C-alpha cells in the first residue's frame, strides 16, 4: 500500500520509525506521526531529521484518543507501552480512525499473555498472525 497517513505508537530507538519514513520517501507521499512517551528519546530522534515525520512526545493512550491524533489513518503500528492491556486500549482508540481498506498492526501479540485475545475481542478474528518477533498481527478495515 502507499498510505497517506501512518501512525506509530512506541517510537523507542526509532528503528521502525526510520523504516516507515524511508517507505514514505520512496513512495513520494504520506506522513508519519510517531508517538513516544519519553521526551528524551523524542529529542534524540528529532536530530535524525526524517522527512515526512512528526515526532510526538505523549502518552499513546491519551494521544490516540485525543484531538491531535489524525482522524483518517491508512496504516497504524501499535508497539507502545510494556503492557498488553495498555496496547489494547491504544488499539481500540485507533481502530475507528483506520480508513476503509487501511491496516492496523500490533507487535508482541504472542508476548503478552491475553493480549491477542483482547485484540480479537475488539476487532474480530479476521486477521493475519506472524509468530516471529514475539508476534505481529494485522487487521484490514
N, C-alpha and C positions, 0 to 999 in steps of 0.2 A: 504494500500500500504506500501511498505518498500522502501522509497526513498533513493537515494544515495546523492542527493543534495537538501537541504532545505534552503530557503531564507525567512527571516522575516524582514519586514521593520517596524520600530517603536517598539523598544525593551521596552521602558519606564521602568516600575518597574520589568520587567523580568518574569512575571507570565507565559506568553505564551512561552517564551524562555526556561524556566525550563521544561515545559511540552513537548516541541518539543525535547529537549535534552534527556529527560528521554525516550521518544519513540525511539529515535535513539539508546540509550544504550540498551534498551530491544531488539531491532531488531539486535543488534550487527553489525550494518552497518550504513553508511551515515555520513554526516557532515552538520552542520547548520552554516550559515552566518546570523548574526543578526545585523541590522543597526539601529543606534540611533544617532540623531543629537547632543545630549548633551554629550560632553566628560565626564562631571562629572558623569552622570548616567552610562556610559560605564565603567568608572573606578571602580565604586561601584560594578557593576555586575561581573567584572572580578575577584573580590575577591572570588566569589562563586566557581570558577574553575570548570565549567561544562565541561564534556567530549565532544568530537566531536563538539566543538563550537568555532567559530571565532567571536569575538566582533569587530564591525567596527564603529568608530566614524566618521560619514559623513552625509551629506545631502542625503536623499534617492533618490531624483530626479537625482542628479548628479551621485551617485554611481550606480544606476540601469541602467543608460545609458552609463556607462563608462567601461573601460577595466578591472577593478578589480572585477566586478560582474561576477559570473560564467556564462559560455555560455550555459550550459545544466542544467536546473533546473527541478527537479521532482515534487517539491511542493513549492509554494510561498504563503506567507501570508502577505497581504498589510494592514498595520494598522498604518502608519506613518502620520505625519502632522495633523493639525487641520482644514484642508481644503479638501473637496471632490474633488475640482479641482486639487490640488497637488497630491492627491492619484490617480486620474485618469491618470496623467502623469506617475507616477511610474508603474501603471498597464500596460500602453501602452509600457513602456520600457521593462518590464519583460515578457510580453506575448510572443514575438518571441523567448525567451530563454527557454520556457517551452517545455520539451521533449514530444514526442508523447505519449499520454496517461497520461501525467502529469496533475497536478491540480494547479489552482491558485484561492485563496480565498481572498475576500475583506471584511473587517469589517466595520461596520457603514453604510451599503448601504441604510438603511432606515433613518438614522440620518441626513445626509447632503442632503439638497434639490438639486435634479437634479443629484446626484452622480451616482445612479444606471442607470439612462438614459445615462449618459456619458459612463459608462462601457459597456452597451448594444450596443451603437454606435460603440465601439471599437471591442468588441469580439462577438457580436451577442446575440440573446435572449436565446440560449440554455444553460441554467444554472439552478442551484438549489438555491432557496431563503429560508433562515431561518429568520423569522421575529424577533426572540428573540435577546437580547443583541444589540439592535439598528440595527439589520440586518446583517447577514453574507451571502454572495453569493459566489457560487463555479462554476467554469468553468473547463471542462476537454478538454485538447487539442487533 
